[in-house]
């Protein structure tokens, strides 16, 4: 995994300024004991691994629509603003405790966290804190924003959580590999964000191999596992017979997806726009039909979220393609919200009818109308386009 670092694609702000006034009041009034509706939401950190912070997130009171606090799928479907998302996240307390990731004897707090992670709907949890929550909001390019940490002394479920039967069965079955469990839940229509929580809580896989998984790792693990499985099917499909373009934007994340006739290959190129006084910075990762050998260290988790959206579409139309993904991160995206919203805006692009072109050149000229950065800046950095220009196909000799 790549080391922790600030993402220069994003505009830094004082985290406390991102809190809504109502959220500040709620947190400042929070006592050491309260009952709140977890969306459900758990978070496992990665610092000081394998002894990490883990815990449960919930507001300080019962919420009828607590699911809005957690799932990126919900944020996107409702087209929530960044202010609204951060405002909602800022109302939750992260009751956390130190956990040994590889422990085969989970503590009482770990078991409560695991029960919350399995829930399919919000569930009320009673918190007993050692200290009052600290007014703090941490955002990440990979995971949902996490706010207001507080040391958790104990916790208990105030109600029986609703758990989908197949989740319960897979958690109970200690002979099913984690990969197979993830794929089954995905095929049954579970939100990707739901699967990540159960995996992160250490509830999937063969008994002796089960461990808590830091949340930022579980995000990529699920996207990567599912997209690789779908790719095994796509490799057998014919290539697309036209150049297709799909596009969408959400909260300042602008995407262009260009698909063209070629066996599977995939590249993501990102840039940050609107930063005064700085030259353009680019991030790029690539794979061909042989796949990747290592982590996409430049684009990081967004690479796998984009790839999942692409292969879902290709499986639907039973085709394979060369795929170039262009992303502009615009000033409106002033605080990172994790890769979940990037997965959803990418998926939404493929719900639209494609724009069809005779050539990649024509497609690039067209997408320039929507891009703020010259498309030549992307094209000059593209390994995929370079290979397309220089490689001679065997079919040209027959």
C-alpha positions in Angstrom: 0.0 0.0 0.0 1.1 3.5 -0.6 2.3 5.7 2.3 0.0 8.3 3.8 0.2 11.6 2.0 -1.8 14.8 1.4 -3.4 14.7 -2.0 -2.4 17.9 -4.0 -5.4 17.4 -6.3 -7.6 18.8 -3.5 -7.8 22.2 -2.0 -6.9 22.3 1.7 -9.2 23.9 4.2 -9.3 24.2 7.9 -11.3 21.1 8.8 -13.2 22.9 11.6 -14.6 25.4 9.0 -16.3 22.4 7.2 -18.6 21.8 10.2 -22.1 23.2 10.1 -23.0 25.3 13.1 -25.7 22.8 14.1 -23.2 19.9 14.0 -20.8 21.9 16.2 -23.6 22.4 18.7 -24.6 18.8 18.7 -21.1 17.5 19.3 -20.3 20.1 22.0 -23.4 19.1 23.8 -22.7 15.4 23.6 -22.4 13.6 26.9 -20.4 10.5 27.8 -23.4 8.3 27.4 -25.9 8.5 24.5 -27.8 6.3 22.1 -27.5 7.1 18.4 -28.6 5.5 15.1 -25.6 4.1 13.3 -26.3 4.2 9.5 -24.7 1.4 10.0 -21.2 2.6 9.9 -17.8 1.3 11.1 -14.3 2.4 10.5 -11.0 0.7 10.9 -7.8 2.8 10.7 -4.4 1.8 9.4 -1.9 3.8 11.4 0.3 1.8 13.8 -0.9 -1.4 12.1 -1.4 -4.1 13.3 -2.6 -2.2 16.5 -5.1 0.2 15.0 -8.1 2.3 16.0 -11.4 0.7 15.1 -15.0 1.7 16.0 -18.5 2.7 15.3 -19.9 5.9 14.0 -23.3 7.3 14.9 -25.1 10.6 15.7 -25.9 11.5 19.3 -29.6 10.7 18.9 -32.0 8.4 17.1 -32.3 9.3 13.4 -35.1 8.1 11.1 -33.0 8.5 8.0 -29.5 7.7 9.3 -28.7 5.8 6.1 -28.1 9.2 4.4 -25.2 9.7 6.7 -23.2 6.9 5.3 -23.7 5.4 1.8 -22.0 7.2 -1.2 -24.7 5.5 -3.3 -27.3 7.5 -1.4 -25.3 10.7 -1.6 -25.1 10.4 -5.4 -28.7 9.3 -6.0 -29.9 12.4 -4.0 -27.2 14.6 -5.6 -26.2 15.9 -2.2 -23.8 18.9 -2.0 -20.4 18.7 -0.4 -21.6 21.0 2.4 -24.6 18.7 3.0 -22.4 15.6 3.1 -19.8 17.1 5.4 -22.6 18.6 7.5 -24.2 15.1 8.0 -20.9 13.4 8.6 -19.9 16.1 11.1 -22.9 15.2 13.2 -21.6 11.7 13.9 -19.3 10.6 16.8 -16.6 8.0 16.1 -16.5 5.9 19.2 -13.2 4.1 18.8 -10.9 1.7 20.6 -7.5 0.1 20.0 -7.7 -3.3 18.4 -5.2 -6.0 17.5 -5.9 -6.7 13.8 -4.9 -10.3 13.8 -6.4 -11.3 17.2 -8.4 -14.6 17.0 -10.3 -13.6 20.2 -12.2 -10.4 19.4 -12.9 -8.1 22.3 -16.5 -7.1 23.4 -16.1 -3.8 21.6 -14.9 -5.6 18.4 -17.9 -7.9 18.5 -20.4 -5.0 18.8 -18.6 -3.3 15.9 -18.9 -6.5 13.8 -22.6 -6.8 14.6 -23.2 -3.2 13.4 -21.2 -3.9 10.2 -23.6 -6.7 9.3 -26.7 -4.6 9.6 -28.7 -3.9 6.5 -30.5 -0.9 8.0 -29.7 1.7 10.7 -29.5 0.4 14.2 -29.5 2.2 17.6 -26.2 1.8 19.5 -25.6 3.0 23.1 -22.2 4.6 23.6 -20.3 4.9 26.9 -17.3 7.2 26.2 -14.2 7.7 28.4 -14.0 11.3 27.2 -16.2 13.7 25.3 -15.7 13.8 21.5 -13.0 16.0 20.0 -14.4 18.4 17.4 -12.5 17.1 14.4 -13.2 16.2 10.8 -10.8 14.1 8.7 -11.4 13.7 5.0 -9.7 11.2 2.6 -9.4 10.6 -1.1 -10.3 6.9 -0.4 -12.8 6.7 2.5 -15.8 8.5 3.8 -15.1 11.6 6.0 -14.7 10.6 9.7 -15.5 13.1 12.4 -15.4 13.6 16.2 -13.3 10.8 17.6 -13.8 9.8 21.2 -12.4 6.9 23.2 -15.0 4.2 23.7 -15.3 2.4 27.0 -18.1 0.1 26.1 -21.0 -0.1 23.7 -24.1 -2.2 23.3 -26.8 -2.6 20.7 -30.1 -1.0 21.8 -32.0 -3.1 19.4 -31.6 -6.3 17.3 -30.1 -5.2 14.0 -31.7 -6.4 10.8 -29.2 -8.6 9.0 -29.8 -10.1 5.5 -29.9 -13.9 5.6 -27.1 -14.4 3.1 -24.8 -12.1 5.0 -25.5 -14.0 8.2 -24.8 -17.3 6.4 -21.5 -16.2 4.8 -20.3 -14.8 8.2 -21.2 -18.0 9.9 -19.5 -20.2 7.2 -15.8 -20.2 8.0 -14.8 -22.3 5.0 -15.7 -19.8 2.3 -12.8 -17.7 1.0 -13.2 -13.9 1.4 -13.0 -13.4 -2.4 -15.9 -15.8 -3.0 -18.0 -14.2 -0.3 -17.3 -10.7 -1.7 -18.3 -11.8 -5.2 -21.5 -13.5 -4.0 -22.7 -10.5 -2.1 -22.0 -8.3 -5.1 -23.9 -10.7 -7.5 -26.8 -10.6 -5.1 -27.0 -6.8 -5.4 -25.5 -5.5 -2.2 -24.1 -2.0 -2.2 -20.3 -2.1 -2.7 -20.1 0.1 0.5 -22.0 -2.5 2.4 -19.7 -5.3 1.4 -16.6 -3.2 2.3 -17.9 -2.7 5.9 -18.4 -6.5 6.5 -14.9 -7.2 5.0 -13.3 -4.4 7.1 -14.9 -5.8 10.3 -13.0 -9.1 9.7 -16.1 -11.2 9.1 -15.4 -12.8 5.7 -13.0 -15.5 4.7 -11.6 -18.8 6.1 -11.6 -18.8 9.9 -7.8 -18.7 10.5 -7.4 -16.0 7.9 -10.0 -13.5 9.1 -8.6 -10.2 10.3 -9.8 -6.6 10.6 -9.1 -4.8 7.4 -8.3 -1.1 7.5 -11.2 0.7 5.8 -9.1 2.3 3.1 -7.7 -1.1 2.1 -11.2 -2.7 2.0 -12.4 -0.1 -0.4 -9.8 -1.0 -3.0 -10.0 -4.7 -2.2 -13.7 -4.9 -3.1 -13.5 -2.8 -6.2 -10.4 -4.8 -7.4 -11.8 -8.2 -6.6 -15.1 -7.6 -8.3 -13.7 -5.9 -11.4 -11.0 -8.7 -11.9 -13.8 -11.3 -11.7 -15.9 -9.5 -14.3 -12.8 -9.1 -16.5 -12.4 -12.9 -16.7 -15.7 -12.9 -18.5 -15.0 -9.8 -20.7 -11.8 -11.3 -22.1 -13.9 -13.7 -24.2 -16.1 -11.1 -25.8 -15.5 -9.4 -29.2 -14.2 -5.8 -29.2 -16.5 -2.9 -29.7 -16.8 -1.9 -33.4 -17.0 1.9 -32.9 -15.4 4.6 -30.7 -17.8 5.4 -27.9 -17.7 8.3 -25.4 -19.5 8.5 -22.1 -19.3 11.5 -19.7 -20.7 12.7 -16.4 -19.8 15.1 -13.5 -20.6 15.3 -9.8 -19.3 17.8 -7.2 -16.5 19.0 -9.5 -15.3 15.6 -10.6 -15.6 15.6 -14.4 -15.1 12.3 -16.3 -14.7 11.4 -19.9 -14.6 7.7 -20.8 -13.4 6.9 -24.3 -13.9 3.3 -25.5 -12.4 2.1 -28.8 -11.9 -1.1 -30.8 -9.1 -3.0 -29.1 -8.6 -5.9 -26.8 -8.9 -5.0 -23.1 -6.6 -2.2 -21.9 -7.3 0.5 -19.4 -5.8 3.8 -18.4 -6.8 6.6 -16.1 -5.3 10.1 -16.3 -6.3 12.8 -13.8 -5.4 16.4 -13.4 -6.4 19.2 -11.0 -7.7 22.5 -12.5 -8.0 26.0 -11.2 -4.9 26.1 -8.9 -3.5 29.6 -9.3 0.3 29.9 -9.7 0.9 26.2 -10.1 1.6 24.2 -13.3 -0.7 21.4 -14.1 -0.1 18.2 -12.3 -1.1 14.8 -13.7 -1.6 11.3 -12.3 -1.7 8.3 -14.5 -2.0 4.5 -14.1 -2.4 1.9 -16.8 -2.9 -1.8 -17.5 -3.2 -4.0 -20.6 -4.7 -7.4 -21.1 -2.1 -9.0 -18.8 -3.4 -6.8 -15.9 -1.5 -4.9 -13.3 1.3 -6.4 -11.1 1.1 -3.8 -8.4 -1.1 -1.2 -6.8 -2.1 1.9 -8.8 0.1 4.2 -6.8 -0.5 7.3 -8.8 -4.3 7.4 -9.2 -4.8 5.1 -6.2 -8.3 4.0 -5.2 -10.2 5.9 -7.9 -8.5 3.7 -10.5 -10.3 0.6 -9.2 -13.6 2.4 -8.7 -13.5 3.6 -12.3 -12.5 0.2 -13.6 -15.4 -1.4 -11.9 -17.9 1.0 -13.5 -16.3 0.3 -16.9 -16.3 -3.5 -16.7 -19.9 -3.5 -15.5 -20.9 -1.7 -18.7 -18.8 -4.0 -20.9 -20.3 -7.1 -19.4 -23.8 -5.7 -20.0 -23.1 -5.1 -23.7 -20.9 -8.2 -24.0 -17.9 -6.5 -25.5 -14.3 -5.6 -24.6 -12.5 -2.4 -25.4 -9.5 -0.2 -24.9 -10.6 2.4 -22.4 -9.1 5.8 -21.7 -10.5 7.7 -18.7 -9.9 11.4 -18.3 -10.7 13.1 -15.0 -10.6 16.8 -14.2 -10.8 17.6 -10.5 -12.2 21.1 -10.5 -12.2 23.8 -7.7 -15.7 22.9 -6.7 -14.4 19.7 -5.2 -12.9 21.5 -2.2 -12.9 18.5 0.2 -12.3 14.8 -0.6 -15.3 12.5 0.0 -13.7 9.1 -0.7 -13.8 7.0 -3.9 -17.5 5.9 -3.4 -18.9 9.0 -5.1 -16.3 8.5 -8.0 -17.6 5.0 -8.5 -21.2 6.2 -8.6 -20.5 9.1 -11.0 -18.6 6.7 -13.3 -21.5 4.2 -13.2 -23.9 7.0 -14.0 -21.9 8.0 -17.1 -22.6 4.5 -18.5 -26.4 4.7 -17.9 -26.5 7.3 -20.7 -26.5 6.7 -24.5 -23.0 6.8 -25.9 -21.7 9.4 -28.3 -20.4 7.6 -31.4 -17.3 8.6 -33.5 -15.4 7.3 -36.5 -12.0 7.7 -34.8 -10.3 8.4 -31.5 -9.1 11.7 -32.9 -12.7 12.8 -33.5 -13.6 11.7 -30.0 -10.8 13.6 -28.4 -11.8 16.7 -30.4 -15.3 16.4 -29.1 -14.5 15.9 -25.5 -12.4 19.0 -25.6 -15.6 21.0 -25.6 -16.3 19.8 -22.1 -12.8 19.8 -20.7 -11.0 22.9 -19.3 -7.5 21.5 -19.8 -6.3 21.0 -23.4 -7.0 17.5 -24.4 -3.5 17.3 -25.9 -2.1 17.5 -22.4 -3.9 14.2 -21.6 -3.1 12.6 -25.0 0.6 13.3 -24.7 0.8 11.4 -21.5 -1.3 8.4 -22.5 0.5 5.1 -22.7 -2.6 3.6 -24.3 -2.7 6.1 -27.2 1.0 5.8 -27.7 0.8 2.0 -28.1 -2.2 2.4 -30.4 -0.1 4.7 -32.7 3.0 2.6 -32.7 1.8 -1.0 -32.6 0.9 -2.7 -35.9 -1.9 -5.2 -35.6 -1.5 -8.6 -37.2 -4.8 -8.3 -38.8 -3.3 -5.6 -41.2 -1.2 -8.3 -42.8 -4.2 -10.4 -43.9 
